[in-house]
């Protein structure tokens, strides 16, 4: 009898642990993904700046961002879509694993936000073009979750003369 009660208790505990782990799985995966993207975004190693220059640019007339300055960079995969002047090639379609980071800066040139586009069409948060959108405060907290699939961003990024959602050529010719 004692052995039976112990067995039931062990199975109950194991069952509860399985239930707890499976209910937290999505949140943990999502959190790990957001952290991974933020960590990639804050490192400039292996990135190429728009027009091959890290100079801060004034916010464009078409920007929906509140910060007055920005800098945009492309990982080594995305940078293959830049021309000899460091601008996005006309008709560019960024390949899988491309990452584009827009550093949104305050008036002193300090980073406030990282706006990130990461091309991963197999990710559950990818939009119809395969982009995963992320928006992170400089301290790593999520300002806009990738789970929204760019809902807060794609309206502006879909305006005319965009190159696979990118507007740098339009506003910074």
C-alpha positions, -999 to +999 in steps of 0.1 A: +000+000+000+028+024+009+046+015-023+014+022-043+009+056-028+045+065-035+042+054-071+010+074-076+027+105-061+058+101-083+036+097-114+015+128-104+046+149-100+061+137-133+027+145-150+026+180-135+062+187-146+054+176-181+023+198-182+043+227-168+072+224-193+049+219-223+028+250-213+059+271-210+076+259-241+064+285-266+072+314-242+107+301-236+113+296-273+099+330-281+121+346-253+152+328-265+145+339-301+140+375-291+171+375-270+191+359-298+180+385-324+187+413-299+222+400-293+229+398-330+215+433-335+236+450-309+269+435-323+283+454-353+308+426-362+304+414-397+279+441-407+282+467-435+268+502-431+244+518-457+266+537-482+295+521-463+293+549-437+285+548-400+275+584-400+242+591-383+214+603-407+185+626-399+151+608-396+134+609-430+100+626-437+085+591-443+097+576-410+072+565-383+100+563-357+102+589-329+140+590-327+156+619-347+186+600-360+194+566-374+221+543-388+214+512-409+236+481-413+234+448-431+249+414-421+272+397-445+243+379-462+222+410-467+251+431-478+253+411-510+223+431-520+242+464-518+258+480-549+292+495-552+280+527-535+266+508-505+230+514-515+204+486-520+203+472-555+172+481-574+148+451-573+167+435-545+152+405-528+172+397-496+180+360-492+173+338-462+193+346-430+196+383-441+196+406-411+191+444-413+195+465-382+183+501-380+198+518-349+175+545-338+193+573-320+186+602-298+199+637-304+232+629-288+237+599-312+231+573-285+211+542-294+176+541-280+161+513-301+172+485-325+147+479-353+155+446-368+144+427-399+155+391-401+147+369-431+136+335-420+106+323-439+103+291-418+100+310-385+064+310-371+066+348-367+077+354-404+054+376-425+043+367-460+076+379-474+096+358-449+107+387-427+107+385-389+103+420-374+118+429-340+119+462-321+141+462-290+151+489-265+188+494-260+187+474-227+173+443-245+137+446-235+112+439-263+094+470-274+074+453-301+073+415-302+082+396-334+050+376-328+031+406-343+047+398-377+055+434-385+019+446-381+031+479-365+059+484-392+049+470-425+024+497-434+052+523-436+077+499-451+052+490-479+051+525-493+062+531-529+098+527-540+106+501-512+131+474-520+119+443-501+105+466-474+137+487-473+133+525-478+169+537-475+173+544-512+141+563-513+149+587-485+187+587-487+195+586-524 
